[in-house]
Every structure is written in C-alpha cells, then in structure tokens.
Amino acid sequence: MDNPAVVGRRLFFAIASALFLVTFLALRGGRLPLEVNIGWSIPIAALFFLGLGLSVSMESSAEGLLARWFPAMEEGSLAEEIQNEVESGLKDGNLGGAWAQLEEAMLTESIGESE
C-alpha cells in the first residue's frame, strides 16, 4: 500500500498532465485562441496542480503545505494507524450495538407496561 504522499503526488501530476494535454490539443486545433483571457484558465490550472504535486513532501519528518492531508508515512506506521482505526471502528460498532440492545429492552418494557 502506498503512503498518502505518493498517492497525492501522483494524483496532482496526473491532473496537471491531463490539463496540459487538453491545452495542447485545444491550441493545436485552434479552439483555444490566445486573445481570450478565459482560455488561459486551463494552463493556469495545470500549473497550479503541477505546483501542488511538487509541494507534497516525500519526507516523513517534513512539514509541508499539504502534509496534514497527504502525510509521508513509512509502511509500518501506516499499517499501525490503519489497525488503530479499525480497532476504534470496532469499539464504536460494539458501543452502537449496546445502545441498540438497551433501546430494544426499554421499548419492549414500555410496550409490556402499556398492555
């Protein structure tokens, strides 16, 4: 499993590449006139995503611009974090099941009293 920094970097580079390709094809086909300002939004967006891809840090100790959303984790720490999330989800599921059982018991008790 790849760490989030690698996946984020690939995603931003793929978007930038696609936008550069669209810009090239539009310029080649004459569909993107250079005189129109709105046409420059596509290559500017491509440069923006290219910059985002370059700003994702690949070092685990670095505090980059996007380190909070795309942390560079080692495989061991990534597996440990996923295991912690799974365990907390199981605890929440057990707690939800306990609340459902308590609610069911109270409803059957209130129905029994009303009869």
Secondary structure, 3 states (H helix, E strand, C coil): CCCHHHHHHHHHHHHHHHHHHHHHHHHHHCCCCCCCHHHHHHHHHHHHHHHHHHHCCCCCCCCCCCCCCCCCCCHHHHHHHHHHHHHHHHHHHHHHHHHHHHHHHHHHHHHHHHC
